[in-house]
Amino acid sequence: MNADPPIPLPAALTGRSALLDGLRPVLGRRPSVVVITGEAGVGKSRLIRELLTRTRSSGTPTLAARCQEPDAPFPYAQLPYAPLPYAPLIEALSRCRPRPEDLPPVTGALRGLLPELADLLPPAPPPADDPRAGQHRVLRALCALTASLGKVVLAVEDLQWADESTVAFLRAVVSDPPPGLGLVLTVRSHTPQGGDGLPFPLRPPAHVVVAERNLAPLSPAETGAMAAGLLGARAVPEEFAERLHRWTGGLPYVIEEVLREWSDATACPAGAAGQPEPPLPASVRRAVVERLRHLPSDARRVVTAAAVLGDPAPVHLLGAVAGLAEQEARRALAAALKEGVVRAGDGAYAFPYELARRAAYEAVAEPERPVLHLRAARALTRCTGPLPLVRVAEHYRCAGLRTQAVRCLEAAADRAARGGDAGTATDRYLDALRGGPSAVVRDRVALKLARVALNARTGPQVPAALREVLGQCSLGPGPSGEIRLLLGLLLRNQSGSGLEALEEIARAVPDLLAVSTGQAARALAIIAIPSLKGWAVGEHRRLLAEAERLLPQVDEEDLRSAVLANRATALALMGDPSAWDAVADLPEAITVEAAARVHANLAGAATALGHPERARAFQARAWQAVRTNQAPYLEAFVETTDMLAAFTSGRWAGLLERAERAEEQYQDVPDFHAEALLICGLLRLHTKGQTDVARRLLDRAVGTTALDTGIVLTSAAAAVVRVHLAADRPAQAVQAVEGVLHHVRRTGAWVWATALAPPAVQALIRDGRDGEAHRLVAELADGIARRDAPAARAALLTCRALLTATDGPQTGASGSDALHAAATEAWTALERPYEAAYVREAWGLRLLAAGAAGGRTVLHEAIAAYQDIDAVWDVLRCQRGLREHGQVTVRRPGALGYGDHLSPRERAVARLASLGLSNREIARELVLSHRTVEHHVARALRKLGVSSRTEIGSQLGP
């Protein structure tokens, strides 16, 4: 029969190094006594083994004895085992080899007890007339034998089980220890803080060195370190370590047993989602049940109550569940505390760790559990203070009373919703739906869930739950229409289902019209908001006009406010000049949630359109609203809008770190996650020059965004076009822009082509498609006519300036200079330093190519502007342009030296070389000259100590 290989012990005792280092000198100063206390499973035996191993390595002999539990079964015996006098000591001393000349005659009394030493011991003395005298002679003989061993360390473990004879021996040795003896004693305590616990008073003479140490459970960090060692990993996630500590109490024995049986433990730390429970090892179950067996009947009842309640509970609550009066419960708890089965803290009592509670709970007979849970639910409802509704619901569920459980969960969700905690309310409503409510309750809870989930960051479980309720066909037109409307909003805002969301809301309109003109108008106004992946702008305008037609019939103020807010948002995103009048029409008495949402929308639209002052004002009002509301979704909305504004205005300092935090936090809301990915990708490109990393991030952003109101798709495509152009790949640059241009042309949303149009025109010109470039600029001009879109007009000026590159030399440079200057001024007025520098770069390169005066100056102005916002990649591109036109750039003195280490640029070049790229390909990728790449490769080979490019990867490291 095959057995699983034993789990390896960690190479070092986790969290015990300092203790071991402190005890070794104590044992070196003999005579000495070391007492180690600690609860069961805390690692006393392992510590003693390590301590004795280190002691032996220094040349000192060691002996180890262990006391056995009095009623433990003895192998092959028919009756319970009663320990022989001195049994652990006899077992330990049987392995020593004293010198016969050092043994006094009294040690002959040990011949019958130590047959292994018969050839060394003196003759046995005549039997004593008095049995007590004989016992005392054996005690003296053991002490004499121990003293004859000279320098030795004797360890006696588990003194809580020591027999009277062993206790008498240890008392005698401690009161007058031999000069060369180091005595190590361990005893179990029932609290983490330890305690004396010795079966005799520790009163050695003054010259004896004494050290008393309590071995505490491991901390969460130490628990994680031990788990990593057992799993053969470098580290485990902090969250996993904390959960493992909660399950095991930080007891090394329990940690080891859990990880020994947990076959997928190595997978669990990497993904904490769902927080899977560990197995309950049979050894841990046996240890807990054995302790329970020793308790009096009332103590077992109160411990069972603690297992059922789960959380720490006061005496009166434990007594109510156990069916005991308060005084009886207190006496029972005292017995349980004495045995270490429960712990006290802040007036409440609980198990020391979760697996111990599980073991005690599983020991409760199945038929008894529902009765105890019902007692617990009723007892909790009688407690003073806020009713713990979720706990009560769980007890009702375990008692088989689903209706009461659902009622409590709904009440808990209502309470959280009233307090503004949308996330908790959403979770509780979902739990209520999972509890199998009646049709009436199910429909009511589903509507509440749909309303509150909009302000929470939810996962796919909410849309799935709402669809399941809609599929029951038990809802009337009003609730059905509202749930469909809210489901569509969830899909649009949080689930990444763009067109599906619009279609779901559109399906809600007929139902809503049957019961509420206001709700129907709201739905129409919502789907009137345009998007790059949605319908044509003309269709959105039609829907908005239909919502406006219904508006006079809407009497409810909250619905009028919602329609007006969405109307203002839609008009602003379309670049309609009437948008700001629509903003002025917004009512003052708007809810906090609606204020945060509409002002964040308007701030984003104003930033994209080119109204920085308006954007700042709207953003300030959005932040003000969010700070008074606990809505994670709205907070994420305002934060990503703020980050986009910071990037657009060139406020890049610290923005990458902020965006990376947002990318990690907002992964459950696709559009916000996409915007965070976009900013990460753009900053990795422009400030770090990490083109490969940037493109991966930008690709993820494009794949993540749901509807996109003109930000992610266009900005990501523009960045990729610039990468291809910098690497002299114009055909690939054109290919990168085609898909997004298709969306722009299909929807007619040309006001959103601000970031895309200039690099697209440049790519078409570089690829020899001058006619297509001219047609694109004409489309842009026609698309933004009569639109309030200053940024799009600045982009149009930039495109027209770029088109001058296709004019013949006979046209002269004055027109080109005027267009470039006008575009630069337009971008500067809009507080967009990157775009202004981009125009100056194109202008300077055109002048240099034409051999005109001023080209070098203009390009240096572009470099300075890029440097102001830390656009390192763009600076390098400009400097390469200067070199290609014969303009030498002077390196600033005092450059940082890297010695035998690779510089960041050498490392980047080496990384690409290890991937098989040629020097010319690397030069295009990193915007360097071919000669510079050759120098970097040569230096990298020398510094890494390799002779060929194929060896670079193995030496480069991560």
LOROBA-203887 format. One line per field, with one value per residue (C-alpha): z, x, y; residue number from 1. Coordinates in steps of 0.02 Angstrom, whole numbers, plus 50000, padded with zeros to 5 digits. Last residue first. Example, Ala and Ser with C-alpha at 12.3 -4.5 7.8 and 13.67 -1.06 7.14 Angstrom:
BEGIN
zz: 50357	50390
xx: 50684	50615
yy: 49947	49775
i: 2	1
This chain:
BEGIN
zz: 49280	49254	49114	49120	49041	48914	48856	48798	48625	48597	48599	48701	48878	49030	49070	49070	48907	48815	48879	48822	48646	48636	48693	48567	48423	48478	48472	48294	48233	48303	48440	48444	48555	48432	48275	48347	48410	48236	48162	48293	48254	48368	48434	48603	48689	48584	48648	48829	48795	48723	48874	48992	48904	48919	49105	49132	49152	49300	49285	49315	49306	49281	49296	49177	49251	49098	48984	48817	48669	48528	48352	48212	48054	48006	48070	48231	48262	48229	48350	48481	48447	48470	48630	48699	48652	48751	48902	48915	49089	49079	49072	48970	48829	48826	48825	48682	48583	48608	48549	48393	48362	48381	48266	48132	48141	47967	47826	47757	47704	47811	47957	47942	47933	48084	48183	48140	48181	48350	48382	48348	48471	48601	48592	48601	48759	48840	48834	48933	48802	48768	48737	48615	48516	48519	48448	48314	48265	48256	48149	48033	48017	47985	47849	47765	47771	47704	47518	47400	47265	47372	47336	47465	47549	47705	47715	47769	47943	47971	47914	48038	48179	48141	48143	48311	48379	48314	48402	48563	48547	48527	48529	48369	48222	48109	48200	48074	47920	47973	48023	47858	47764	47866	47824	47639	47639	47723	47601	47456	47532	47549	47536	47695	47785	47734	47797	47962	47988	47956	48083	48207	48194	48192	48343	48495	48441	48355	48490	48412	48256	48332	48166	48236	48087	48040	48217	48236	48068	48119	48269	48160	48033	48155	48184	47998	47959	48086	48016	47845	47923	48008	48036	48219	48277	48159	48233	48412	48362	48285	48446	48547	48432	48440	48630	48633	48509	48586	48766	48763	48648	48763	48776	48770	48860	48880	48920	48751	48714	48887	48871	48704	48784	48926	48806	48698	48846	48904	48731	48709	48875	48840	49024	49027	48859	48839	49019	49041	48896	48953	49134	49076	48963	49096	49217	49081	49045	49230	49241	49088	49146	49330	49424	49390	49481	49624	49529	49386	49512	49605	49439	49392	49553	49530	49352	49402	49526	49419	49256	49266	49077	49060	48971	49098	49246	49163	49134	49316	49377	49272	49343	49521	49493	49425	49559	49694	49607	49605	49785	49850	50029	50004	50073	49993	49826	49815	49845	49723	49588	49626	49607	49444	49371	49411	49345	49183	49157	49169	49054	48912	48772	48716	48805	48969	48961	48927	49073	49190	49129	49167	49338	49368	49319	49428	49584	49580	49550	49701	49811	49756	49654	49738	49633	49475	49313	49186	49189	49128	48983	48940	48941	48822	48695	48595	48560	48579	48572	48744	48811	48737	48811	48984	48990	48937	49065	49204	49141	49136	49311	49381	49304	49381	49554	49539	49493	49379	49209	49071	49016	48994	48869	48715	48789	48804	48621	48570	48665	48574	48406	48455	48503	48332	48246	48349	48268	48388	48517	48516	48513	48638	48641	48789	48717	48801	48968	48909	48841	49007	49105	48991	49019	49207	49203	49092	49221	49210	49030	48970	49082	49001	48827	48879	48959	48794	48754	48919	48875	48700	48769	48890	48755	48651	48788	48895	49000	49164	49263	49181	49031	49105	49267	49173	49072	49232	49301	49151	49150	49336	49307	49163	49259	49416	49316	49192	49329	49383	49386	49220	49309	49179	49252	49418	49334	49237	49399	49480	49329	49321	49507	49498	49361	49487	49580	49619	49712	49666	49531	49645	49755	49632	49555	49727	49786	49632	49658	49842	49796	49659	49774	49918	49811	49729	49897	49951	49909	50012	49857	49837	50017	49993	49841	49943	50076	49952	49871	50039	50086	49926	49933	50107	50108	50283	50216	50098	50243	50343	50195	50165	50346	50335	50177	50262	50414	50308	50207	50365	50434	50274	50266	50438	50425	50589	50489	50394	50554	50623	50466	50471	50654	50608	50464	50572	50715	50800	50850	51039	51171	51142	51132	50945	50978	51098	50970	50834	50952	51016	50835	50800	50949	50894	50714	50776	50890	50752	50674	50833	50887	50859	50694	50795	50909	50760	50672	50827	50838	50654	50686	50820	51008	51026	51094	51253	51280	51414	51317	51292	51361	51280	51249	51258	51365	51498	51633	51516	51490	51678	51708	51567	51653	51815	51724	51630	51793	51865	51709	51704	51573	51414	51309	51192	51336	51435	51291	51272	51459	51467	51325	51147	51030	50855	50804	50892	50864	50925	51078	51118	51105	51229	51346	51336	51359	51514	51582	51560	51640	51520	51485	51326	51258	51265	51168	51040	51011	50991	50881	50765	50750	50706	50581	50489	50456	50273	50227	50181	50011	50015	49865	49777	49864	49705	49719	49900	49855	49719	49835	49959	49829	49916	50089	50198	50245	50242	50380	50485	50474	50522	50666	50734	50710	50810	50733	50785	50648	50546	50588	50552	50386	50344	50386	50285	50136	50140	50151	49993	50013	50000	49916	49899	49950	50025	50199	50193	50125	50260	50395	50327	50316	50497	50545	50464	50548	50717	50781	50943	51104	51184	51363	51433	51606	51622	51781	51817	51980	52108	52208	52247	52149	52200	52058	52151	52098	51965	51848	51764	51784	51660	51472	51385	51244	51371	51423	51477	51442	51527	51465	51570	51522	51653	51624	51741	51769	51949	52007	52052	52234	52244	52059	52070	52218	52140	51978	52067	52166	52007	51923	52071	52073	51889	51759	51645	51660	51648	51460	51419	51521	51445	51526	51473	51525	51598	51729	51705	51886	51944	51849	51924	52098	52074	52010	52156	52283	52211	52209	52393	52435	52359	52458	52618	52582	52558	52734	52758	52618	52499	52505	52395	52209	52152	52066	51895	51733	51673	51731	51627	51502	51648	51711	51831	51915	51924	51989	52171	52120	52108	52297	52281	52202	52013	51948	51936	51829	51694	51639	51473	51447	51346	51493	51573	51455	51475	51663	51673	51575	51683	51855	51935	51808	51715	51729	51556	51539	51538	51400	51360	51188	51176	51327	51308	51367	51535	51620	51469	51448	51513	51389	51422	51324	51365	51298	51291	51272	51125	51046	50915	51056	51119	50945	50928	51104	51063	50899	50982	51122	50998	50905	51068	51121	50953	50992	50969	51148	51240	51297	51437	51426	51588	51580	51734	51749	51836	51720	51618	51441	51458	51482	51334	51222	51282	51205	51030	51037	51084	50948	50817	50865	50736	50608	50661	50519	50373	50373	50398	50243	50220	50233	50068	50037	50070	49947	50000
xx: 50733	50910	51025	51145	51037	50966	51135	51205	51126	51202	51378	51538	51475	51548	51392	51490	51578	51423	51326	51464	51463	51273	51270	51403	51310	51147	51229	51292	51117	51048	50918	50728	50709	50614	50697	50871	50827	50771	50934	51037	50945	50811	50836	50751	50921	50954	50793	50845	51022	50958	50848	50989	51110	50982	50955	51144	51220	51335	51525	51540	51370	51424	51300	51329	51422	51429	51277	51291	51304	51182	51253	51135	51170	50989	50986	51066	50929	50794	50879	50871	50686	50652	50754	50651	50491	50544	50589	50422	50462	50329	50454	50573	50445	50434	50624	50636	50503	50597	50753	50658	50607	50787	50858	50731	50759	50827	50762	50853	50685	50713	50767	50611	50499	50587	50559	50375	50344	50430	50339	50173	50216	50271	50099	50016	50114	50084	49895	49836	49701	49790	49951	49862	49795	49962	50050	49916	49931	50121	50113	49986	50086	50247	50166	50094	50261	50361	50339	50208	50340	50421	50274	50142	50135	50227	50096	49976	50055	49998	49823	49823	49882	49746	49618	49687	49666	49487	49460	49526	49411	49256	49092	49026	48956	49083	49169	49127	49156	49332	49371	49307	49414	49566	49535	49516	49683	49770	49691	49759	49933	49946	50135	50158	50236	50085	49961	50056	50061	49875	49842	49961	49860	49685	49694	49705	49565	49457	49323	49240	49225	49088	49005	48965	49024	49162	49234	49219	49306	49441	49471	49499	49609	49733	49848	49853	49916	50055	50097	50123	50224	50352	50499	50524	50466	50318	50270	50278	50180	50043	50033	50009	49871	49783	49782	49717	49577	49517	49527	49452	49303	49160	49212	49074	49150	49338	49437	49509	49568	49646	49731	49807	49867	49950	50037	50090	50164	50265	50339	50373	50457	50520	50500	50410	50319	50286	50261	50157	50042	50024	49985	49861	49773	49771	49686	49559	49526	49501	49376	49284	49290	49237	49299	49482	49466	49590	49743	49726	49691	49853	49946	49867	49926	50101	50103	50033	50171	50228	50128	50032	50038	49861	49794	49874	49800	49629	49635	49683	49537	49414	49489	49465	49288	49227	49320	49236	49069	49088	49148	48994	49017	48949	49003	49175	49099	48995	49143	49248	49116	49102	49290	49286	49151	49252	49414	49331	49253	49425	49501	49373	49455	49323	49404	49426	49250	49178	49272	49219	49039	49034	49114	48987	48842	48895	48946	48789	48677	48750	48733	48554	48507	48417	48500	48412	48511	48458	48629	48704	48581	48639	48816	48767	48687	48849	48836	49006	48923	48992	48921	48749	48742	48799	48675	48533	48589	48578	48411	48337	48401	48337	48166	48165	48208	48080	47935	47815	47872	47750	47856	48005	47922	47976	48150	48167	48115	48241	48376	48332	48345	48512	48577	48525	48616	48773	48779	48758	48880	49065	49121	48990	48843	48727	48550	48539	48525	48404	48287	48290	48254	48110	48037	48057	47970	47829	47792	47678	47654	47799	47914	47868	47894	48063	48142	48191	48294	48385	48432	48486	48601	48678	48706	48791	48920	48941	49095	49013	49024	48947	48852	48803	48752	48654	48567	48522	48452	48338	48289	48249	48146	48049	48011	47962	47838	47776	47732	47856	47823	47906	48032	48163	48171	48225	48362	48419	48434	48539	48655	48674	48724	48842	48949	49046	48995	49078	48935	48838	48734	48707	48584	48440	48458	48468	48311	48218	48282	48228	48048	48040	48110	47996	47841	47904	47949	48131	48259	48409	48509	48401	48436	48623	48617	48526	48662	48805	48725	48694	48877	48937	48811	48862	48764	48693	48517	48586	48672	48510	48410	48539	48527	48336	48343	48461	48347	48193	48289	48338	48161	48092	48230	48199	48305	48398	48557	48466	48399	48576	48642	48504	48543	48726	48678	48555	48672	48541	48616	48628	48552	48538	48367	48381	48545	48461	48328	48455	48567	48422	48375	48555	48557	48398	48461	48625	48555	48498	48672	48765	48893	49072	49075	49056	49202	49314	49257	49294	49469	49492	49446	49576	49583	49397	49289	49241	49188	49220	49360	49454	49436	49498	49417	49478	49629	49588	49570	49467	49342	49325	49301	49175	49070	49073	49018	48881	48813	48808	48719	48589	48620	48526	48685	48621	48564	48722	48833	48735	48742	48929	48981	49014	49164	49103	49060	48891	48880	49056	49031	48869	48964	49092	48948	48879	49050	49078	48908	48956	49127	49274	49394	49304	49317	49506	49502	49386	49511	49661	49564	49506	49684	49749	49608	49658	49515	49534	49566	49423	49427	49435	49321	49457	49624	49713	49900	49884	49762	49863	49999	49867	49791	49830	49791	49832	50012	49971	49843	49955	50101	49996	49919	50089	50157	50016	49981	49799	49770	49624	49655	49841	49803	49689	49825	49955	49837	49808	49996	50028	50148	50337	50486	50390	50436	50264	50331	50449	50315	50196	50325	50351	50164	50140	50284	50193	50028	50117	50173	50103	50197	50333	50349	50524	50596	50786	50878	51066	51100	51210	51059	50998	50848	50667	50548	50393	50327	50203	50260	50118	50206	50106	50092	50030	49957	49844	49826	50003	50097	50262	50439	50595	50779	50912	51095	51200	51387	51385	51253	51089	51034	50853	50826	50886	50774	50620	50659	50670	50510	50417	50477	50415	50247	50213	50240	50093	50101	50289	50274	50460	50616	50780	50945	51103	51268	51435	51474	51381	51412	51285	51145	51192	51194	51022	50954	51032	50961	50786	50811	50865	50711	50599	50686	50668	50484	50469	50542	50655	50771	50835	51022	51125	51144	51321	51398	51333	51430	51387	51207	51188	51059	50972	50921	50774	50832	51012	50961	50996	51179	51182	51201	51379	51444	51473	51624	51736	51604	51613	51438	51366	51196	51052	50962	50962	50826	50705	50736	50696	50533	50477	50526	50387	50295	50154	49979	49920	49738	49707	49724	49903	49979	50044	50000	49844	49859	49775	49923	49984	50167	50317	50458	50644	50794	50979	51118	51307	51403	51523	51468	51366	51276	51208	51148	51055	50985	50914	50842	50757	50696	50619	50533	50462	50398	50317	50154	50051	49988	50007	50173	50300	50488	50588	50778	50881	51068	51218	51299	51335	51331	51147	51112	51224	51118	50952	50968	51012	50867	50745	50810	50793	50616	50508	50516	50628	50752	50762	50574	50510	50470	50295	50301	50283	50105	50084	50075	50000
yy: 51936	51873	51928	51783	51648	51771	51836	51668	51674	51846	51773	51785	51798	51885	51986	52149	52110	52051	52203	52321	52248	52254	52436	52487	52402	52483	52654	52620	52574	52736	52729	52741	52587	52478	52545	52523	52350	52299	52364	52273	52112	52043	51866	51878	51892	52047	52125	52098	52157	52321	52352	52305	52421	52562	52531	52526	52354	52331	52324	52511	52597	52777	52921	53065	53212	53321	53345	53260	53378	53343	53344	53397	53299	53273	53094	53154	53283	53154	53034	53171	53194	53007	53006	53151	53058	52904	53012	53102	53170	53308	53452	53343	53334	53524	53540	53415	53509	53673	53583	53533	53713	53774	53640	53680	53868	53892	53786	53633	53560	53405	53513	53621	53468	53392	53552	53560	53376	53399	53563	53475	53336	53465	53547	53375	53332	53502	53495	53645	53692	53857	53760	53645	53793	53883	53731	53711	53893	53882	53725	53805	53966	53873	53768	53921	54011	53863	53886	53814	53783	53647	53532	53497	53325	53384	53521	53382	53383	53562	53515	53370	53483	53611	53469	53409	53585	53580	53412	53488	53639	53528	53624	53544	53643	53560	53417	53281	53390	53436	53258	53190	53318	53267	53085	53126	53217	53070	52949	53050	53057	52869	52855	52755	52906	53011	52880	52863	53053	53065	52926	53009	53171	53089	52974	53085	53202	53070	53081	53234	53127	53018	52974	52801	52699	52822	52824	52635	52607	52730	52618	52466	52556	52634	52486	52445	52620	52600	52429	52509	52650	52536	52654	52603	52776	52758	52590	52657	52813	52707	52603	52763	52825	52656	52661	52840	52803	52640	52699	52874	52897	52853	52672	52539	52390	52414	52257	52207	52384	52400	52230	52282	52443	52348	52230	52377	52468	52319	52296	52482	52511	52688	52728	52897	52889	52704	52649	52807	52764	52583	52626	52759	52634	52498	52619	52664	52481	52442	52583	52517	52335	52353	52197	52236	52401	52378	52314	52439	52577	52540	52539	52705	52787	52720	52785	52954	52996	53145	53140	53303	53326	53396	53242	53125	53217	53223	53036	53010	53116	53017	52857	52921	52985	52818	52717	52821	52798	52609	52601	52695	52753	52930	53099	53096	53048	53207	53323	53224	53247	53433	53454	53355	53467	53624	53548	53492	53663	53742	53611	53628	53527	53403	53255	53349	53419	53246	53170	53310	53295	53109	53137	53277	53164	53016	53110	53217	53064	52976	53131	53158	53312	53457	53593	53541	53524	53657	53739	53576	53576	53751	53681	53542	53660	53669	53481	53397	53226	53184	53347	53315	53140	53197	53341	53225	53094	53224	53291	53116	53075	53241	53213	53039	53106	53245	53131	53226	53165	53215	53364	53243	53126	53225	53248	53058	53039	53173	53079	52918	53007	53084	52912	52848	52991	52955	52783	52637	52575	52531	52713	52764	52882	52921	52906	52734	52821	52955	52821	52727	52886	52930	52757	52775	52944	52883	52750	52598	52543	52651	52550	52385	52459	52537	52383	52303	52460	52438	52259	52313	52446	52321	52190	52324	52353	52198	52241	52194	52355	52507	52439	52271	52354	52486	52351	52260	52423	52444	52262	52273	52430	52352	52193	52290	52396	52265	52138	52007	51820	51781	51665	51716	51891	51814	51712	51865	51963	51827	51815	52003	52001	51851	51927	52032	52188	52352	52434	52590	52507	52358	52454	52466	52293	52212	52302	52242	52065	52069	52112	51980	51845	51894	51874	51713	51634	51636	51502	51558	51605	51760	51810	51785	51898	52030	52015	52036	52188	52271	52244	52328	52470	52528	52692	52667	52642	52509	52419	52415	52353	52216	52158	52160	52055	51933	51921	51885	51756	51662	51670	51593	51463	51385	51226	51256	51285	51422	51499	51500	51584	51715	51756	51781	51897	51993	52032	52143	52309	52323	52211	52025	51942	51910	51820	51697	51655	51619	51519	51414	51377	51330	51212	51123	51110	51032	50898	50780	50782	50732	50860	50799	50895	51056	51014	50977	51134	51239	51165	51204	51386	51422	51453	51418	51557	51649	51829	51960	52045	51882	51706	51548	51380	51200	51246	51116	51248	51355	51214	51189	51375	51379	51246	51343	51501	51408	51337	51513	51579	51443	51310	51264	51261	51396	51507	51472	51522	51684	51722	51688	51802	51741	51740	51692	51514	51503	51315	51279	51391	51298	51133	51202	51246	51070	50989	51096	51040	50856	50869	50879	50734	50682	50859	50847	50685	50763	50903	50787	50666	50805	50871	50698	50671	50829	50950	50995	51176	51294	51378	51568	51600	51698	51678	51634	51603	51548	51408	51322	51259	51204	51089	50924	50987	50837	50879	51065	51042	50929	51050	51201	51103	51056	51232	51314	51485	51476	51348	51416	51599	51580	51496	51642	51769	51673	51662	51850	51883	51784	51637	51649	51567	51405	51228	51200	51167	51315	51431	51373	51410	51586	51616	51561	51676	51823	51774	51762	51592	51525	51569	51464	51523	51532	51503	51513	51465	51466	51374	51466	51527	51352	51288	51324	51277	51220	51051	50989	51128	51226	51393	51493	51514	51673	51569	51485	51303	51267	51108	51070	51057	51031	51050	51007	51047	50945	50965	51024	50897	50982	51005	51069	51040	50861	50820	50898	50807	50640	50669	50718	50558	50456	50544	50510	50648	50688	50879	50855	50839	50827	50784	50842	50793	50886	50808	50860	50728	50565	50518	50649	50563	50394	50472	50551	50386	50292	50414	50389	50200	50206	50311	50180	50044	50143	50164	49976	49950	49799	49851	49719	49687	49802	49762	49743	49895	49948	49930	49755	49777	49938	49870	49784	49957	49938	49778	49837	50008	49973	49952	50141	50146	50080	50241	50245	50342	50189	50103	50241	50286	50228	50311	50235	50156	50329	50391	50246	50239	50425	50407	50259	50331	50230	50124	50210	50137	50083	50041	49853	49722	49771	49737	49917	50025	50129	50311	50336	50420	50522	50476	50572	50597	50575	50640	50620	50732	50720	50885	50896	51062	50969	50881	51048	51098	50934	50952	51125	51064	50918	51030	51154	51012	50948	51119	51154	51245	51088	51083	51247	51315	51307	51282	51270	51276	51228	51254	51180	51221	51377	51306	51265	51450	51496	51383	51457	51631	51571	51449	51586	51703	51567	51518	51609	51469	51326	51308	51187	51173	50997	50899	50828	50642	50549	50493	50308	50166	50000
i: 958	957	956	955	954	953	952	951	950	949	948	947	946	945	944	943	942	941	940	939	938	937	936	935	934	933	932	931	930	929	928	927	926	925	924	923	922	921	920	919	918	917	916	915	914	913	912	911	910	909	908	907	906	905	904	903	902	901	900	899	898	897	896	895	894	893	892	891	890	889	888	887	886	885	884	883	882	881	880	879	878	877	876	875	874	873	872	871	870	869	868	867	866	865	864	863	862	861	860	859	858	857	856	855	854	853	852	851	850	849	848	847	846	845	844	843	842	841	840	839	838	837	836	835	834	833	832	831	830	829	828	827	826	825	824	823	822	821	820	819	818	817	816	815	814	813	812	811	810	809	808	807	806	805	804	803	802	801	800	799	798	797	796	795	794	793	792	791	790	789	788	787	786	785	784	783	782	781	780	779	778	777	776	775	774	773	772	771	770	769	768	767	766	765	764	763	762	761	760	759	758	757	756	755	754	753	752	751	750	749	748	747	746	745	744	743	742	741	740	739	738	737	736	735	734	733	732	731	730	729	728	727	726	725	724	723	722	721	720	719	718	717	716	715	714	713	712	711	710	709	708	707	706	705	704	703	702	701	700	699	698	697	696	695	694	693	692	691	690	689	688	687	686	685	684	683	682	681	680	679	678	677	676	675	674	673	672	671	670	669	668	667	666	665	664	663	662	661	660	659	658	657	656	655	654	653	652	651	650	649	648	647	646	645	644	643	642	641	640	639	638	637	636	635	634	633	632	631	630	629	628	627	626	625	624	623	622	621	620	619	618	617	616	615	614	613	612	611	610	609	608	607	606	605	604	603	602	601	600	599	598	597	596	595	594	593	592	591	590	589	588	587	586	585	584	583	582	581	580	579	578	577	576	575	574	573	572	571	570	569	568	567	566	565	564	563	562	561	560	559	558	557	556	555	554	553	552	551	550	549	548	547	546	545	544	543	542	541	540	539	538	537	536	535	534	533	532	531	530	529	528	527	526	525	524	523	522	521	520	519	518	517	516	515	514	513	512	511	510	509	508	507	506	505	504	503	502	501	500	499	498	497	496	495	494	493	492	491	490	489	488	487	486	485	484	483	482	481	480	479	478	477	476	475	474	473	472	471	470	469	468	467	466	465	464	463	462	461	460	459	458	457	456	455	454	453	452	451	450	449	448	447	446	445	444	443	442	441	440	439	438	437	436	435	434	433	432	431	430	429	428	427	426	425	424	423	422	421	420	419	418	417	416	415	414	413	412	411	410	409	408	407	406	405	404	403	402	401	400	399	398	397	396	395	394	393	392	391	390	389	388	387	386	385	384	383	382	381	380	379	378	377	376	375	374	373	372	371	370	369	368	367	366	365	364	363	362	361	360	359	358	357	356	355	354	353	352	351	350	349	348	347	346	345	344	343	342	341	340	339	338	337	336	335	334	333	332	331	330	329	328	327	326	325	324	323	322	321	320	319	318	317	316	315	314	313	312	311	310	309	308	307	306	305	304	303	302	301	300	299	298	297	296	295	294	293	292	291	290	289	288	287	286	285	284	283	282	281	280	279	278	277	276	275	274	273	272	271	270	269	268	267	266	265	264	263	262	261	260	259	258	257	256	255	254	253	252	251	250	249	248	247	246	245	244	243	242	241	240	239	238	237	236	235	234	233	232	231	230	229	228	227	226	225	224	223	222	221	220	219	218	217	216	215	214	213	212	211	210	209	208	207	206	205	204	203	202	201	200	199	198	197	196	195	194	193	192	191	190	189	188	187	186	185	184	183	182	181	180	179	178	177	176	175	174	173	172	171	170	169	168	167	166	165	164	163	162	161	160	159	158	157	156	155	154	153	152	151	150	149	148	147	146	145	144	143	142	141	140	139	138	137	136	135	134	133	132	131	130	129	128	127	126	125	124	123	122	121	120	119	118	117	116	115	114	113	112	111	110	109	108	107	106	105	104	103	102	101	100	99	98	97	96	95	94	93	92	91	90	89	88	87	86	85	84	83	82	81	80	79	78	77	76	75	74	73	72	71	70	69	68	67	66	65	64	63	62	61	60	59	58	57	56	55	54	53	52	51	50	49	48	47	46	45	44	43	42	41	40	39	38	37	36	35	34	33	32	31	30	29	28	27	26	25	24	23	22	21	20	19	18	17	16	15	14	13	12	11	10	9	8	7	6	5	4	3	2	1
